[in-house]
Amino acid sequence: MAEEKTYPMTEEGRKQLEVELENLKTVTRPQIIERIKIARGFGDLSENSEYESAKDEQSNIESRISLVENMLHNAEIIDSNAVAADEVSLGKAVTFKELPDEEPETYTIVGAAEADPMTGKISNDSPIAHSLIGHKVGDEVEIAIPAGSMKVTILSVENA
């Protein structure tokens, strides 16, 4: 049997998934079931777009519940204190600037399950994070990007 995939995440990320799962099970799922009940009352199910839409949404919700349960079951909580204070790793915020003189950027490196680039949380699987992990403050790092590559210098690393 193949080994289960693990999902690296911070403790905060695990808690967010638990809240999402609880909401899906206690709020969203019952709402969908009620929509299906109401749509059944509209008559012929073969031409009932309300019913089809609700059933599709139910399928999506059940898939998400299954995925979140699996992620929580196989969560690997990252302890950012286990690596050197100035070393880039999961669960740490890293500030760097593109050379020669771009503005500094700060990102928190998290597991894919909690990545949200709009709030500055990037996945450990992303090209930027992948290139930075293991490096320390002051290191110059070459990062492969779609347009070629960019060279950055790491300015600071902090626990997120």
trRosetta pair geometry for C-beta under 8 A, 3 or more apart (Angstrom, degrees):
i j d omega theta_ij theta_ji phi_ij phi_ji
4 74 5.1 -138 141 -107 122 134
5 74 6.3 80 88 142 56 156
6 74 5.1 -142 -117 163 48 97
6 75 7.5 71 -168 -170 78 9
6 76 4.4 42 169 -27 124 122
7 71 4.6 5 5 -151 171 79
7 74 5.5 95 5 99 91 91
7 75 5.4 -45 72 -105 98 52
7 76 6.5 166 71 16 40 80
7 111 5.7 99 168 162 70 145
7 112 7.3 -100 -147 55 86 89
7 113 4.9 52 -179 -33 124 134
8 76 4.8 -39 -95 74 59 106
8 78 5.4 54 -173 -54 98 113
8 90 5.6 -70 153 -137 131 168
8 111 3.9 -179 91 -93 68 117
8 112 8.0 81 56 10 81 72
8 124 6.3 -10 79 21 135 149
9 13 3.7 -123 -178 91 110 134
9 14 5.5 138 105 -53 125 76
9 17 7.5 13 162 -13 170 133
9 71 7.8 62 -24 168 144 105
9 75 5.6 -57 38 -149 115 100
9 76 7.2 121 20 63 66 56
9 77 6.7 -42 77 -106 70 50
9 78 6.7 -168 84 1 18 99
9 110 6.7 29 -135 -179 62 91
9 111 4.0 -82 -75 32 62 136
9 113 5.2 -46 -79 60 126 122
9 114 5.4 107 -138 -9 105 120
10 13 4.6 103 51 2 74 102
10 14 7.2 -133 96 -4 44 84
10 77 7.2 50 -163 -153 21 72
10 78 5.8 -52 -87 53 55 101
10 80 7.7 -6 -112 -28 102 111
10 90 7.4 -164 -63 154 82 94
10 91 4.9 133 -95 -107 104 94
10 110 5.9 -66 -10 -128 108 97
10 111 7.4 -167 -11 6 62 96
10 114 6.7 -79 29 50 91 161
10 160 6.9 -77 -101 77 157 126
11 14 5.6 -51 -153 32 35 114
11 15 6.6 35 150 -19 65 104
11 77 5.7 44 -75 -151 70 119
12 15 5.8 -55 -151 36 32 111
12 16 6.5 34 151 -21 65 104
12 114 7.6 106 98 -154 85 159
13 16 5.6 -51 -148 33 33 113
13 17 6.5 33 154 -17 65 103
13 110 6.0 143 -65 -168 140 123
13 111 6.3 159 120 43 169 104
13 113 6.1 108 168 94 126 102
13 114 3.4 -90 -125 -54 119 151
14 17 5.8 -56 -153 36 32 110
14 18 6.5 34 150 -21 65 105
14 72 6.8 106 -151 -124 83 81
14 75 5.4 80 -106 -166 110 159
14 77 6.3 -32 -34 -94 143 99
15 18 5.6 -52 -150 33 34 114
15 19 6.6 34 152 -18 65 103
16 19 5.8 -53 -151 35 33 111
16 20 6.4 34 151 -19 65 106
16 114 6.5 103 58 -118 138 110
17 20 5.5 -52 -146 37 34 113
17 21 6.2 37 155 -22 66 105
17 68 5.5 178 -170 -158 98 98
17 71 6.1 -118 -152 99 154 123
17 72 5.6 -175 120 -72 129 99
17 75 7.8 -178 55 -83 152 132
17 113 6.6 -11 -72 159 133 125
17 114 7.6 -94 -44 -76 101 94
18 21 5.7 -52 -146 35 30 112
18 22 6.4 32 154 -19 63 105
18 72 6.6 103 -76 -113 75 138
19 22 5.8 -54 -149 36 30 112
19 23 6.4 30 153 -18 64 108
20 23 5.7 -59 -150 38 30 111
20 24 6.3 32 153 -22 66 106
20 68 6.1 -139 99 -129 112 151
21 24 5.7 -52 -146 34 31 112
21 25 6.3 21 158 -12 65 110
21 65 6.7 102 -139 -137 78 70
21 68 4.7 -172 -82 126 99 135
21 69 6.6 115 -130 -68 134 68
21 72 6.9 -34 -38 -26 154 146
22 25 6.1 -64 -148 42 27 105
22 26 5.9 -8 168 9 67 118
23 26 6.6 -69 -127 51 22 88
23 27 5.1 -29 -167 31 65 121
23 28 6.3 58 139 -12 76 103
24 27 7.4 -39 -79 53 9 79
24 28 4.9 -37 -136 45 47 127
24 29 6.2 66 155 -32 61 96
24 61 6.1 170 -162 -167 102 94
24 64 6.3 -147 -126 103 150 111
24 65 5.1 -172 128 -84 138 91
24 68 7.1 143 18 31 152 152
25 28 7.8 27 -8 49 16 86
25 29 5.6 -3 -140 7 30 135
25 65 6.5 104 -69 -125 83 126
26 29 7.4 45 -16 38 11 102
26 30 7.1 -10 177 -3 32 119
27 30 6.7 -78 -159 40 15 101
27 31 6.5 12 156 -19 59 114
28 31 5.7 -60 -151 34 31 114
28 32 6.5 28 157 -19 67 106
28 61 5.6 -168 133 -135 119 133
29 32 5.9 -57 -151 34 31 110
29 33 6.5 31 154 -19 65 106
29 58 7.9 77 -138 -135 65 79
29 61 6.0 170 -88 143 69 138
29 62 7.9 87 -112 -74 105 70
29 65 7.4 32 -69 -61 122 144
30 33 5.5 -52 -145 36 36 114
30 34 6.4 38 155 -20 66 104
31 34 5.8 -56 -153 36 30 112
31 35 6.5 33 149 -21 64 104
32 35 5.5 -51 -150 33 35 113
32 36 6.5 37 151 -21 66 102
32 54 6.1 151 -164 -168 75 86
32 57 5.6 -154 -124 108 118 107
32 58 4.7 151 156 -86 135 81
32 61 5.8 -148 -25 13 159 155
33 36 5.7 -52 -152 33 32 113
33 37 6.6 36 149 -21 64 104
33 58 7.5 94 -70 -109 56 122
34 37 5.5 -50 -150 33 35 115
34 38 6.4 32 153 -17 66 105
35 38 5.8 -56 -148 38 32 109
35 39 6.1 30 155 -19 67 110
35 50 7.5 -138 173 169 92 93
35 54 4.2 -168 117 -120 112 128
35 57 7.5 7 77 64 150 137
36 39 5.7 -56 -143 39 29 111
36 40 6.4 40 154 -29 63 101
36 51 6.7 72 -141 -140 65 70
36 54 4.6 -178 -76 131 68 135
36 55 6.5 91 -110 -69 112 68
36 58 6.6 16 -56 -49 131 141
37 40 5.9 -50 -155 23 29 114
37 41 7.3 30 148 -21 58 102
38 41 5.8 -56 -167 26 37 115
38 42 7.7 45 141 -30 63 96
38 50 7.6 -80 104 147 91 134
39 42 5.6 -39 -165 10 47 118
39 48 6.0 125 170 157 97 124
39 50 4.0 -162 -122 116 109 103
39 51 3.9 166 141 -77 125 66
39 53 7.9 -169 -106 53 155 87
39 54 5.2 -166 -3 10 151 142
40 45 7.0 -9 -125 -85 67 105
40 48 7.9 80 -104 147 31 168
40 51 6.4 95 -72 -106 51 119
42 48 5.3 134 86 -134 118 117
42 50 5.9 93 4 47 158 132
42 51 6.9 -146 48 -37 118 104
43 48 6.7 173 75 -80 65 117
44 47 5.2 22 106 36 116 94
44 48 6.2 176 93 -41 57 98
45 48 5.0 -58 -133 21 36 127
45 51 5.4 -95 -139 107 79 166
48 51 3.8 41 112 14 118 118
48 52 6.5 154 94 -16 66 84
49 52 5.5 -52 -143 39 38 113
49 53 6.0 41 157 -22 68 106
50 53 5.9 -57 -149 37 26 112
50 54 6.4 23 155 -16 63 109
51 54 5.9 -58 -148 38 28 109
51 55 6.2 27 155 -18 65 108
52 55 5.8 -57 -146 38 29 110
52 56 6.3 31 154 -20 64 106
53 56 5.8 -54 -149 35 29 112
53 57 6.4 27 153 -17 64 107
54 57 5.6 -54 -147 38 32 112
54 58 6.3 38 151 -24 65 104
55 58 5.5 -49 -148 33 32 116
55 59 6.6 37 151 -21 63 102
56 59 5.7 -53 -154 32 32 113
56 60 6.6 31 150 -17 64 104
57 60 5.6 -53 -150 36 35 113
57 61 6.3 35 152 -19 67 105
58 61 5.8 -54 -146 37 31 110
58 62 6.3 29 156 -18 65 107
59 62 5.9 -55 -145 37 28 109
59 63 6.4 31 153 -20 62 106
60 63 5.7 -55 -151 35 30 113
60 64 6.4 28 153 -18 65 106
61 64 5.7 -55 -148 37 32 110
61 65 6.3 35 152 -21 65 104
62 65 5.6 -48 -146 34 33 114
62 66 6.4 35 153 -19 63 105
63 66 5.7 -56 -151 36 30 112
63 67 6.3 29 152 -18 65 107
64 67 5.6 -53 -145 38 32 112
64 68 6.2 30 158 -17 67 107
65 68 6.0 -57 -145 39 27 107
65 69 6.2 29 156 -19 64 108
66 69 5.8 -56 -148 36 27 112
66 70 6.4 27 154 -18 63 108
67 70 5.7 -59 -151 37 30 111
67 71 6.3 30 153 -21 66 106
68 71 5.6 -51 -144 35 33 113
68 72 6.3 30 156 -16 65 105
69 72 5.9 -58 -149 39 29 108
69 73 6.1 30 153 -21 65 110
70 73 5.6 -54 -143 37 30 113
70 74 6.1 -4 166 11 66 112
71 74 6.5 -75 -142 55 23 87
71 75 6.3 55 151 -70 63 84
71 113 5.2 131 -162 -117 138 140
72 75 5.5 -15 -147 -28 33 119
75 113 7.9 -76 -110 35 89 165
76 111 7.8 141 62 -89 86 146
78 89 7.5 -174 180 142 125 102
78 90 4.2 -87 -153 107 164 121
78 91 4.6 -167 108 -32 119 124
78 111 7.1 172 -19 -42 127 105
79 82 4.4 80 95 -22 103 110
79 91 7.4 -93 168 43 7 168
80 83 6.8 -58 -168 36 50 96
80 89 5.9 163 -133 87 78 110
80 90 6.7 -134 -86 95 89 58
80 91 3.4 -138 -54 100 116 119
80 92 5.0 151 -152 -55 134 85
80 159 5.1 148 100 -124 133 87
80 160 6.9 127 -22 19 167 84
81 159 6.9 10 -68 -99 75 135
83 87 4.8 -102 148 77 114 126
83 89 4.6 116 36 -23 154 154
84 87 4.0 85 63 -9 96 115
84 136 6.9 -20 95 -105 133 116
85 157 7.2 148 145 94 53 104
85 159 7.9 -60 -140 -37 75 93
86 136 4.9 54 121 -159 98 96
86 137 4.3 -73 -169 3 113 109
86 157 5.2 121 -155 48 42 120
87 92 7.9 148 94 4 54 171
87 134 6.8 -19 -172 -149 106 23
87 135 7.3 162 -148 88 67 25
87 136 5.1 -42 -94 -90 63 83
87 157 6.5 -156 58 118 14 168
88 92 6.2 -156 -143 81 47 133
88 94 5.0 20 -116 -86 107 140
88 109 6.9 82 180 -3 91 149
88 132 4.5 -88 146 145 166 93
88 133 5.3 -126 113 -109 100 34
88 134 6.6 -34 68 24 90 28
88 135 5.3 13 21 59 120 73
88 136 7.3 -150 -6 -83 79 31
88 154 6.7 -115 -47 -126 121 147
88 157 5.5 -127 -76 -112 61 132
89 92 5.4 77 57 5 65 123
89 109 7.0 -161 122 78 25 135
89 133 6.0 77 -107 -144 45 87
89 134 7.6 80 -81 -59 77 43
90 109 5.4 -110 -112 116 43 101
90 110 6.6 85 -158 -123 85 25
90 111 6.5 36 -148 -54 132 71
90 124 5.3 -27 -88 -78 102 134
90 133 7.5 14 -39 -116 66 122
91 108 7.8 -15 -160 -177 20 96
91 109 7.1 -39 10 81 27 79
91 110 7.0 80 -75 -101 45 63
91 159 6.9 -11 138 -149 93 72
91 160 5.6 -139 177 28 52 111
92 108 7.1 -164 106 -144 26 68
92 109 6.1 6 58 38 68 101
92 157 5.4 16 162 -175 134 92
92 158 6.4 157 -163 79 85 32
92 159 5.9 -61 -110 -105 76 36
92 160 5.8 -171 -126 -26 17 89
93 106 5.8 21 174 -180 105 105
93 107 7.0 -177 -149 96 65 28
93 108 4.5 -37 -92 -90 77 78
93 109 7.9 178 -94 5 29 69
93 120 8.0 24 -132 142 103 121
93 157 7.3 160 81 -155 51 45
93 158 5.0 -15 58 64 99 89
93 159 7.6 24 13 107 86 13
93 160 4.8 122 -37 -89 89 81
94 106 7.0 176 88 -146 37 61
94 107 6.1 -15 58 62 83 76
94 108 7.8 143 12 -101 66 30
94 109 6.6 29 1 -22 112 108
94 132 5.8 140 118 161 170 148
94 154 6.3 -54 -169 -140 108 104
94 156 7.4 175 -151 90 45 52
94 157 5.2 -7 -105 -105 77 78
95 104 5.3 21 177 177 103 118
95 105 7.0 175 -148 86 61 35
95 106 4.3 -24 -94 -93 83 89
95 154 7.5 107 80 -166 51 60
95 155 4.6 -57 105 66 97 109
95 156 4.6 19 42 48 112 89
95 157 7.8 -147 23 -67 70 39
96 104 6.9 168 91 -147 19 75
96 105 6.3 -22 64 59 68 82
96 132 7.1 -128 -35 -111 149 132
96 141 7.6 -50 -140 41 151 114
96 152 4.3 50 157 162 127 127
96 153 6.3 172 -156 82 86 36
96 154 4.9 -45 -96 -104 100 49
96 155 5.9 172 -103 3 34 85
97 101 7.6 -5 150 -153 129 26
97 102 5.3 179 -176 75 86 79
97 103 6.7 -139 -128 117 105 19
97 104 4.5 -63 -70 -91 101 60
97 105 7.0 134 -97 9 51 72
97 152 6.3 166 83 -152 28 86
97 153 6.2 -12 56 54 78 84
97 155 6.2 55 -7 -38 93 123
98 102 3.8 23 58 28 95 142
98 105 7.8 34 -20 4 88 116
98 150 5.2 -41 -134 172 113 125
98 151 7.1 103 -159 75 66 49
98 152 5.2 -52 -96 -94 48 84
99 102 7.5 -65 -29 11 9 94
99 140 7.1 10 -33 -139 143 111
99 150 7.9 157 39 172 72 78
99 151 4.6 -37 40 98 118 99
99 152 6.4 -175 -12 -106 82 27
99 153 6.1 80 -61 -17 105 97
102 105 7.9 -13 124 -20 115 101
104 155 5.8 -33 -126 10 126 158
106 120 6.4 14 102 -161 77 134
107 120 5.3 -155 -120 -176 55 77
107 121 7.2 139 -170 -108 79 17
107 122 4.8 2 180 5 134 116
107 128 7.0 61 45 119 163 137
107 129 7.4 -112 116 -75 134 92
108 120 5.9 74 10 124 86 91
108 121 5.0 -28 71 -107 101 69
108 122 7.3 153 73 22 46 68
108 160 4.4 79 -139 -110 123 138
109 121 8.0 144 -106 -159 9 61
109 122 6.1 -34 -107 73 58 84
109 123 7.9 18 -156 141 67 12
109 124 5.6 78 175 -86 102 75
109 129 4.6 133 -125 -134 111 118
109 132 7.3 -152 -68 81 140 121
109 133 6.9 156 -174 -79 165 96
110 113 7.9 -101 142 62 102 65
110 114 4.6 -80 150 82 138 105
110 115 5.8 -180 77 -78 104 59
110 121 4.8 -1 12 -173 131 106
110 122 7.2 140 30 68 78 32
110 123 6.8 -55 78 -103 69 40
110 124 7.0 -124 92 -32 23 86
110 160 7.8 -64 -69 48 94 172
111 114 5.8 68 63 23 78 92
111 115 7.4 -115 103 -38 37 85
111 123 7.0 1 160 -140 25 75
111 124 6.0 -22 -104 7 42 114
112 115 5.5 -31 -145 -9 39 121
112 123 4.3 38 -97 -136 65 124
112 124 7.0 -88 -42 38 71 78
112 125 5.5 7 -70 12 113 123
114 121 6.3 -68 128 154 85 145
115 121 5.6 -168 -142 120 41 92
115 122 6.0 22 -141 -160 104 24
115 123 3.8 -34 -76 -58 146 85
115 126 7.5 139 -134 -36 144 118
116 119 4.7 17 110 32 114 104
116 120 7.9 9 93 44 79 38
116 121 4.6 41 47 54 75 112
117 120 7.4 48 -165 -77 37 15
117 121 7.1 -109 -72 65 28 54
117 122 5.9 49 -97 -91 79 77
122 126 4.8 -69 171 27 108 153
122 128 6.1 -15 146 70 161 119
122 129 5.2 -175 112 -44 111 118
123 126 4.7 120 65 -27 83 94
123 129 6.4 -148 96 27 44 150
124 129 5.0 -126 -129 134 35 139
124 130 7.1 97 164 -73 55 65
124 133 6.7 52 -152 -63 93 143
125 129 7.2 29 36 70 21 123
125 130 6.6 19 -163 -61 25 111
126 129 4.7 80 59 17 91 103
126 130 6.4 -159 85 -11 40 92
127 130 5.7 -57 -138 39 25 114
127 131 6.3 23 163 -18 63 109
127 143 6.2 109 140 -179 96 94
127 144 5.6 -107 -163 78 126 79
127 145 6.3 153 109 -93 148 55
128 131 6.1 -65 -156 36 25 106
128 132 6.3 9 157 -11 64 115
128 143 5.6 21 -113 -154 58 144
128 145 8.0 30 -67 -85 82 97
129 132 5.8 -67 -143 42 31 105
129 133 6.1 40 162 -37 70 102
130 133 6.4 -41 -142 15 24 112
131 141 5.6 133 147 160 102 122
131 142 7.1 -116 -162 91 133 45
131 143 4.2 176 63 -109 167 79
131 144 6.9 168 -71 17 131 72
132 135 5.6 -92 -165 37 52 117
132 141 5.9 126 -99 101 62 172
132 143 7.4 -5 -46 -87 83 116
132 152 7.9 -31 -89 77 105 132
132 154 6.9 125 -147 -86 104 119
135 139 4.2 -129 -175 73 110 156
135 141 5.3 -67 -74 -71 171 129
135 154 5.9 163 121 -25 115 148
136 139 5.4 106 58 -22 58 115
136 154 6.8 178 118 80 27 146
136 157 7.2 -90 -148 0 51 144
137 154 5.3 -125 -118 114 37 105
137 155 7.0 -14 -144 139 88 16
137 156 6.0 19 -112 -110 118 33
137 157 5.7 -127 -58 4 93 98
138 153 7.2 -23 -159 -174 25 98
138 154 6.5 -33 20 70 25 89
139 153 7.2 176 91 -147 38 60
139 154 5.2 24 52 20 81 117
140 151 6.1 10 179 -179 103 102
140 152 7.1 172 -152 88 59 36
140 153 5.0 -32 -97 -93 72 79
141 151 7.3 164 83 -153 37 57
141 152 5.5 -19 61 63 87 85
141 153 7.7 148 15 -98 73 29
141 154 6.7 51 -3 -36 117 99
142 149 5.4 15 -180 170 96 131
142 150 7.5 164 -154 83 55 33
142 151 5.4 -28 -99 -98 68 75
143 149 6.3 159 79 -160 42 77
143 150 5.3 -17 59 60 97 81
143 151 7.7 168 16 -92 75 24
143 152 6.2 17 -6 4 119 113
144 148 7.8 -113 -147 141 60 30
144 149 5.2 -42 -103 -100 47 91
145 148 6.6 7 65 62 82 45
145 149 6.2 140 20 -113 77 31
145 150 5.7 22 0 -3 130 101
154 157 6.7 7 172 -47 122 99
